[in-house]
Amino acid sequence: MKISKKSVLVVLVFMLMVVSVIDAAGQKEAPKKDVQELVIWCKRETAVNNWTQEVVKRFMEDNPDVKITLEIFPEVAGYNTKLLTALSSGGSGGPDLFDLNESTFGAYEPRGMLAPLDLVAAGYSTQSDLEKNWLAGSLNPFKNPNGQIMGLPYELSTWQLFLNIDEFKLAGLDPLKDAPKTWDEFYKLAEKLHRKDARGNTIVKGYQLPFGTAHGWYLIIFEPMLWQQGGSVFDANQMSAIDSDATRRAFDMWDKLHNRLDTGSTSSLIAGTNPVDYEFANGLSAMSVAGPWALGSLKDAAKEHGKDTLFEYTVVPLPQIDQNNKFVAMNSWGWFVSAHSQKKDLASRFIVYYSDLSLEGYLSGAPMTPRLDVLESEKAKEMIGYDAFMEGMGYSKAREGSPYYDETGTRIKAALDEVVLLGADKDAVIKKLHDEINRIQSGK
């Protein structure tokens, strides 16, 4: 029997269709990866925020199945309130990870709001493997009472003295030879550097105290003065040690700078500003106290004027009372995982990913971190202030934190304002402050 060409063609087409159906049935469609959403909260700090946005972008590019929502809060006090509220209510509507400083850490960890860093998810077999990458002791403020690491710092600042070189030269001073080693020398410079116009109006302040800013700014300046005088905010039992002669002398230092010297210091700053980002960065004060993070603030201020830099500056060690008993303030900010997060492993991965980019971040204007690859980098050593910041690590002290840090800090700020700005009786105010801190620390 002769088979027509048409019949052969029909058979072939039919066989191809059968093979295609069988092949399609045998191949299961590759399952799509579920997109994991990670929510990050942080406070506003321009240099940090710029770098964090870059890291978030890179992390999502390297992990296409991850979507990150970054929320930046403009005011630290409001941020802390919202964060505490969210975590207190079981994390509903709150973040998977967020930033805290070493002082407010004490308000979260004892309440079970933080999860330990997931070392396995982060790529480490043991905690010691992680710690060997960091400056000895630099992770201690981020550990719970059992020694577990709860988070990693993205910033460690020792607060030293920034000097405007241009203003020093205008005053006939050498910023290195004439840099103040003692507070008495600092006082004299603050007056010499106060620049006025022909009518006596202030053009540049010698120094600006942080009046009108958040309480953290007060403490970062006040506490080193208190420690250098031999005092402290708390005693060994976390109760008040503020009623002391050391406190009275520290209050006197503020009063002298504001009321008894011609430094140009005013009673308040423009709302939402601080003595570094606004006053110093814009050339309105000749000296300021800040940490490495301020390098980014100075760059940003210059960019707003369309320039690479507005003036020359340098960084020198903070003045001391006794060169054999030195103190500067140290503060750290770091990333932590919420105990309520359902993505603790992913959050831990992000924290370590962020940390591994620390050197690149610092060189681009983000804060210094106490990782050894940053501190030992030749490029980092070329940054302005590197020597002063590193020297300060040898005698730095963390701000005195407690679960009631914000409440205590707010009261210290109010007491300084009462004495220095309003002329209230110093002894009466300090005794009242002592009682208030004890009440606060008792949880009443």
C-alpha positions in Angstrom: 0.0 0.0 0.0 1.3 3.3 -1.0 1.4 5.9 1.8 1.0 9.5 0.6 3.4 12.3 1.5 0.4 14.1 3.1 -0.2 11.2 5.5 3.4 11.0 6.5 3.4 14.7 7.3 0.3 14.4 9.5 1.9 11.5 11.4 5.1 13.4 12.0 3.3 16.5 13.2 1.2 14.3 15.6 4.3 12.6 16.9 6.0 16.0 17.5 2.9 17.1 19.4 2.9 14.0 21.6 6.6 14.4 22.4 6.1 18.0 23.3 3.3 17.2 25.7 5.3 14.4 27.3 8.3 16.7 27.6 6.2 19.5 29.1 4.6 17.1 31.6 8.0 15.8 32.6 9.4 19.2 33.3 8.0 20.9 36.4 8.1 24.6 36.4 10.9 26.0 38.6 9.4 27.4 41.8 9.6 31.1 42.2 11.5 32.3 45.2 9.3 34.2 47.7 10.4 37.7 48.2 11.6 38.3 51.8 10.8 41.8 53.1 13.1 43.4 55.6 12.2 46.6 57.5 15.0 48.8 58.8 14.6 51.8 61.1 17.3 54.4 61.9 17.8 57.9 63.2 18.7 60.7 60.9 22.4 61.5 60.4 23.2 62.5 56.9 26.6 60.8 56.4 25.3 57.6 57.9 22.0 57.7 56.0 23.7 58.2 52.7 26.0 55.2 53.2 23.1 53.1 54.6 21.0 53.7 51.5 24.0 52.6 49.3 24.5 49.4 51.3 20.7 48.7 51.1 20.9 49.1 47.3 23.9 46.7 47.0 22.4 44.1 49.4 19.2 43.9 47.3 21.3 43.7 44.1 23.2 40.8 45.6 20.0 39.2 47.0 17.2 39.7 44.3 14.8 37.8 46.5 15.0 40.5 49.3 13.1 43.8 49.5 14.3 46.3 52.1 12.2 49.2 53.4 14.4 51.8 55.1 12.7 54.3 57.3 14.7 57.3 58.6 13.4 59.3 61.6 14.3 62.9 61.7 14.5 63.3 65.5 16.3 60.9 67.9 14.0 61.4 70.9 10.9 60.8 68.7 12.6 57.8 67.1 13.4 56.2 70.5 9.8 56.7 71.6 8.3 55.1 68.5 10.8 52.3 68.5 10.1 51.5 72.2 6.4 51.6 71.6 6.6 49.3 68.6 8.8 46.7 70.4 6.8 46.9 73.6 3.6 45.9 71.7 5.2 42.8 70.3 6.9 44.3 67.3 3.6 44.9 65.5 4.3 47.4 62.7 7.9 47.8 63.9 11.2 47.0 62.2 13.2 43.8 61.8 16.4 45.6 62.6 17.3 49.1 63.8 20.1 51.2 65.2 20.7 52.1 68.8 23.6 53.7 70.7 25.4 52.1 73.6 23.6 54.3 76.2 20.0 53.5 75.1 21.0 49.8 74.6 20.3 49.4 78.4 16.6 50.4 77.8 16.0 47.6 75.3 18.2 44.5 76.2 16.9 44.0 79.8 13.3 44.1 78.4 13.9 41.2 76.0 13.5 43.4 72.9 16.7 42.3 71.2 17.8 39.1 69.6 21.4 37.9 69.7 23.2 38.1 66.4 22.7 34.9 64.5 26.4 34.0 63.9 25.7 31.0 61.7 23.5 33.0 59.4 26.1 35.7 59.4 28.8 33.3 58.3 30.7 32.7 61.6 31.1 29.4 63.4 32.0 31.0 66.8 31.8 34.4 68.4 35.5 34.5 68.8 35.9 34.2 65.0 33.8 37.4 64.7 35.5 39.3 67.5 39.0 38.8 66.2 38.1 41.3 63.4 37.4 44.0 65.9 39.4 46.3 68.2 39.7 44.5 71.6 36.8 45.4 73.9 35.0 47.5 71.3 32.1 45.0 71.1 31.6 44.9 74.9 28.9 47.7 74.9 26.9 45.5 72.5 26.8 42.3 74.6 24.2 41.0 77.0 25.0 39.9 80.6 25.8 36.4 79.3 28.5 37.8 76.9 26.5 37.2 73.7 26.9 39.8 70.9 23.5 41.5 70.3 24.6 43.8 67.5 27.5 45.3 65.7 28.6 49.0 65.7 28.7 51.0 62.6 30.2 53.9 64.4 32.6 54.4 67.3 33.4 58.0 68.1 35.9 59.4 70.5 34.9 63.1 70.8 37.9 65.3 70.3 38.4 69.0 69.5 37.9 70.3 65.9 39.7 73.6 65.0 39.0 75.9 62.2 42.5 76.6 60.8 41.4 79.7 58.9 40.1 81.3 62.0 43.2 80.5 64.0 45.4 82.2 61.3 43.1 85.3 61.3 43.7 85.5 65.0 47.5 85.2 64.6 47.5 81.7 66.1 49.1 78.4 65.0 46.4 75.7 65.2 49.0 73.1 66.1 51.4 75.0 68.4 48.5 76.9 70.1 46.1 74.0 70.3 44.8 73.9 73.9 45.9 71.1 76.1 44.1 72.3 79.2 40.7 73.9 79.8 42.4 77.2 80.9 44.2 77.4 77.6 40.9 76.6 75.9 39.1 79.4 77.6 41.7 81.9 76.5 41.5 80.7 72.9 37.7 80.8 72.9 37.9 84.5 73.7 40.7 85.2 71.2 38.8 83.4 68.4 35.6 85.2 69.0 35.5 87.4 65.9 33.3 90.5 65.7 32.5 93.2 63.1 33.2 96.9 63.6 30.0 97.3 65.5 30.8 94.6 67.9 28.4 92.0 66.4 29.5 88.4 66.5 30.7 87.0 63.1 32.4 83.8 64.4 32.0 82.4 67.9 35.0 81.1 69.7 33.0 78.1 70.9 29.3 77.3 71.1 27.8 75.2 73.9 24.9 72.9 72.8 22.0 74.9 74.3 18.7 74.0 72.7 19.8 70.7 71.3 18.8 67.2 72.5 20.1 66.0 75.9 22.6 63.7 74.3 24.5 66.7 73.0 24.6 68.1 76.6 25.9 64.8 78.0 28.6 64.3 75.4 30.2 67.6 76.4 29.3 67.7 80.1 30.2 64.1 81.1 34.0 64.3 80.1 34.2 67.6 82.2 32.5 65.7 85.1 34.8 62.7 84.8 37.9 64.8 84.6 36.8 66.5 87.8 36.6 63.0 89.5 32.8 62.8 89.4 30.2 60.6 87.7 26.4 60.6 87.1 25.8 57.2 88.8 27.4 55.3 91.6 28.2 51.6 91.6 24.5 50.8 92.3 23.3 52.9 89.3 21.9 55.5 91.7 22.7 59.2 91.7 26.3 60.4 92.4 25.5 63.8 91.0 25.4 65.7 94.3 29.2 66.3 94.4 31.8 69.0 94.3 32.9 67.5 90.9 29.4 68.3 89.5 29.5 71.8 90.9 32.9 72.4 89.2 31.6 71.0 85.9 28.6 73.3 86.1 31.0 76.2 86.7 32.9 75.3 83.5 29.7 75.7 81.5 28.8 78.9 83.3 32.3 80.4 82.7 32.1 79.6 78.9 28.7 81.2 78.6 28.5 84.0 81.1 32.0 85.0 82.2 34.0 84.9 79.0 33.6 86.8 75.7 33.2 83.7 73.5 30.1 84.7 71.5 28.2 81.6 72.7 24.5 82.1 72.6 21.7 80.6 74.7 20.1 78.5 71.9 20.8 77.2 68.4 18.5 77.2 65.4 15.8 74.5 65.9 16.9 71.1 64.6 20.6 72.1 64.4 23.6 71.2 66.5 27.0 72.9 67.3 28.8 70.8 64.6 26.4 70.4 61.7 25.3 74.0 61.7 27.7 76.2 63.7 31.1 74.7 63.0 30.4 73.2 59.6 29.3 76.5 58.3 32.2 78.5 59.7 30.2 80.1 62.5 32.3 78.8 65.4 36.1 78.4 65.5 36.2 75.3 67.7 33.8 72.4 68.3 33.8 69.0 70.0 32.8 66.0 67.8 33.7 62.5 66.6 34.9 61.1 63.3 31.3 61.2 61.9 31.7 65.0 61.7 34.0 64.6 58.7 31.0 63.7 56.6 29.0 66.6 58.0 31.7 69.0 57.0 31.7 67.6 53.5 28.0 67.8 53.2 27.9 71.5 54.4 30.5 72.4 51.8 28.5 70.7 49.0 25.5 72.8 49.9 27.6 75.8 49.0 28.9 74.2 45.8 32.4 73.7 47.2 34.7 70.8 48.2 35.5 72.5 51.5 34.5 75.8 53.2 37.7 76.1 55.3 40.7 74.2 56.5 40.3 72.3 59.7 42.1 69.9 61.9 41.4 67.7 65.0 43.4 67.7 68.2 42.9 65.9 71.6 40.2 67.3 73.9 41.5 69.6 76.7 42.1 68.0 80.0 42.4 69.0 83.7 45.0 66.4 84.5 47.2 64.9 81.7 47.7 61.8 83.9 44.0 61.3 84.3 42.5 61.8 80.9 38.9 61.3 79.8 37.0 61.8 76.5 33.5 60.6 75.7 33.0 57.6 73.5 29.8 56.7 71.9 28.8 53.9 69.6 25.9 53.4 67.3 25.1 49.9 66.0 22.6 47.7 64.3 20.4 45.3 66.3 17.8 42.7 65.5 14.3 42.8 67.0 13.4 39.9 69.2 10.0 39.9 67.5 11.3 39.7 63.9 10.5 36.6 61.9 13.6 37.2 59.8 16.4 37.2 62.4 18.7 35.2 60.1 18.3 37.6 57.2 18.6 40.6 59.5 21.9 39.2 60.9 23.2 38.7 57.4 22.5 42.3 56.6 24.3 43.6 59.7 27.5 41.6 58.9 27.2 42.6 55.2 27.1 46.2 56.3 30.0 45.7 58.6 32.1 44.1 55.9 31.9 47.4 53.9 33.1 49.5 56.8 36.3 50.7 55.3 34.7 51.8 52.0 32.1 53.5 54.0 34.6 55.4 56.2 36.6 56.6 53.2 33.4 57.9 51.6 32.4 59.9 54.6 30.6 57.5 56.9 31.7 57.2 60.5 34.7 55.2 61.7 34.0 51.7 63.0 36.4 49.8 65.4 37.1 47.1 62.9 40.8 46.3 62.5 40.7 46.5 58.7 39.5 50.1 59.1 41.8 51.2 62.0 44.9 49.6 60.4 44.2 50.8 56.8 46.8 53.1 55.3 44.0 55.1 53.6 42.2 55.5 56.9 45.3 56.8 58.5 45.4 59.6 56.0 42.0 60.9 57.1 41.9 64.2 59.1 41.8 63.6 62.8 42.8 59.9 62.6 45.7 60.2 65.2 43.5 62.2 67.7 40.6 59.8 67.4 42.8 56.8 67.9 44.6 58.4 70.8 41.3 59.0 72.4 40.4 55.3 72.3 43.1 54.8 74.9 41.3 56.9 77.5 37.7 57.1 76.3 34.7 56.3 78.4 31.2 55.4 77.2 28.4 57.7 78.2 26.8 56.5 81.5 23.8 54.6 80.4 20.8 53.1 82.2 17.3 51.8 81.3 16.2 55.4 82.0 18.9 57.2 80.1 16.5 59.5 78.3 14.8 60.6 81.5 18.0 61.1 83.4 19.6 63.0 80.5 16.6 65.3 80.1 16.8 66.2 83.8 20.6 67.0 83.5 20.0 69.2 80.5 17.2 71.1 82.3 19.5 71.6 85.4 22.3 73.0 83.2 19.8 75.4 81.5 18.4 76.5 84.9 21.9 77.3 86.3 23.7 78.7 83.3 20.9 80.3 81.3 18.5 81.3 84.1 20.9 82.0 86.9 19.3 79.6 89.3 21.1 78.7 92.6 23.6 76.0 91.6 23.5 74.0 94.9 19.7 73.9 95.1 19.4 72.8 91.5 22.0 70.0 91.9 20.4 68.7 95.1 17.0 68.6 93.3 18.7 66.9 90.4 20.2 64.3 92.7 16.7 63.4 94.1 15.1 63.3 90.7 17.8 60.9 89.3 17.3 58.6 92.3 13.5 58.6 91.7 14.0 57.9 88.0 16.5 55.1 88.6 14.1 53.5 91.2 11.6 53.2 88.4 9.1 55.5 90.2 
